[in-house]
Amino acid sequence: MRSRVLFLVPIAVLLAAAGCTSIGVKPWQRDLLSREEMSTRSESLDRKLDQHVYVCKEAASGGSGFIQGEYGCP
Amino acid sequence: MPVTLPPAGSARRRLIAASCALLGATAARAQQPADSTKPVASGTSVSNAASVPAPVEDATPTVDRPWILDSAIAYYRENDGRVSSVEPVISAHHDFGDERLLDVSASFDVLSGGSPNGAIPSRQPQTFVTPSGIALKSPAGNPITYTNTSGKTTSALYKFSPYTVPAGTLPVDDSLHGHRIGLTGNYQRPLSQDSRLSYGGSVVDQSDLFSIGANGKYSRDFFEQNTTVSAGVNGQLESVKPTGGTPLPGTDYLLFQKLKSKSNHDFGALLGVHQVISRRWWSEFDLAIDKQLGYLNDPYDIISIANSAGSISDYVFERRPDDRSRRSAFLENRYALDRGMVDVSLRHTSDSWGVNSNTAEVRFRYWNPQRDRYLEPSFRWYKQSAADFYTPFLTNATAPIAGYASSDQRLSAFHALTFGVKYGVKLDDDREFSVRVEEYRQTSDNRQTPPGVLQGLDLYPGINAIFVQFGWRFAE
């Protein structure tokens, strides 16, 4: 139960923060956020290859995205 | 009004298109009432689901949008001649505009080398057979009997390849050879101005497994796209067809009681929030749950049975529960620097087998002043507890074992460190070459003292692995 509460704390903080007027940007202020390195898409291949190694050598899975199976492991 | 661009460099085309759209958006904004709260030409979030389409959607210029092709060849090698693999992979990304995105990827692995079979080192040489073995014979060459699952006993002696491991050495099966083909696809389309739906699938075919999966995710933007909430589900079906058959869990290794192919399935769900904090900073938090049901054993993993003196008397195939629930929480923060970015992520996972883990990772990218070369060092720390039924060996047990037991190193207690660095060179706006090197060090945290003469042997060897990746990204 305690771990479930801990899981929900960050999401509640993010949602609460979303309601604050002092955070976030206007559409014309996204210049830095639009840089290639600020997008997770540009590194998706690296992350996919990393995850393939980690899923095969460690019991944990998941993170940014769905929890994965252990296919392709020796 | 549609704008047709000349066939020049794509970066220049995008810049022209973005400028035209920005002018159009600015004009539209000027025509709005001062108290209007409706976002105009609102750009986009940088979430996973919809990262950085050009902030020009309202103007809808006709732009020649190229395919972005990302390719790599990755080489992985473990210490002491254990597993090595070569994996070429290619992915293609296309932005059709209007937040319609397509991603497809294909990969091909070739595995070779040796993999620990789960048994521990002994003071005596140990003889095993490769998984393709159907029956064993004694060291003197006399065939032993083989009893199948229906109780039929034969003395057939065929299809086996023994290998002997010297005393004091970790038993490793060197016959590991295989390949794996993986295909994935994902398509995103808009549902409304602020919401999107993405769905995809995957197919994996390797010599001892076939897997097919599907997923779907709904995302909705709030607060001028500063907040994106996503929810998704996924499922996967696996058919396990190990070389030599699927061992009956918990049975005597010498009897080679094997079944035909087995299967398992997997259902999961994901809930995520992506929040833009400032002009330089975004944060993301994801929760995921997952349920696996079916045959979840490692069909090649065996467990040594030791007596109180430390002699190995027998081996059994591992036996795991046929269901597993997993949970993960993930928090990532990324901050834009003047010439790069820093990314910090934390993850906590737990599962019904008793494995809890924590992960921390930091990456830092630094561009040169010309912004055509970058260096990206990274560091990852990982620690997990052991599964409730993990045991490196059994003592005074008899086959078949009644409870759950596995000696799989992946289910043991250990910590791991990854040191990495990536170097990238942008030849122009559309072409980038990169090389990435990582070192992975896994150290066991098991402290179970073995009986008798086994003391003093290294029963918990770690893993040292090197990973090298050459990448080539280009637009077509």
Interface residues (C-beta under 8 A of the other chain):
Chain A: S3 L6 F7 P10 I11 L14 L15 A17 A18 G19 I23 G24 V25 K26 P27 W28 Q29 R30 D31 L32 L33 S34 R35 E36 E37 M38 S39 T40 R41 S42 S44 L45 D46 K48 L49 D50 H52 V53 Y54 C56 K57 E58 A59 A60 S61 G62 G63 S64 G65 F66 I67 G69 Y71 G72 P74
Chain B: P39 V40 A41 S42 G43 T44 V46 S47 N48 S51 V52 P55 D70 A72 A74 Y76 V83 S85 E87 V89 S91 H93 D103 S105 D109 L111 G113 S115 L176 G178 R180 G182 V204 Q206 L209 S211 G213 N215 F222 F223 E224 Q225 N226 T227 G232 N234 Q236 E238 D266 G268 L270 L271 V273 Q275 V276 I277 S278 R279 R280 W282 S283 E284 F285 D286 L287 A288 I289 D290 Q292 R326 R327 S328 A329 F330 L331 E332 R334 A336 G340 M341 S345 R347 H348 T349 S350 D351 W353 V355 S357 T359 R365 Y374 Y382 Q384 A387 R410 L411 A416 K422 R436 E438 Y440 Q442 I463 A465 F467 Q469 G471
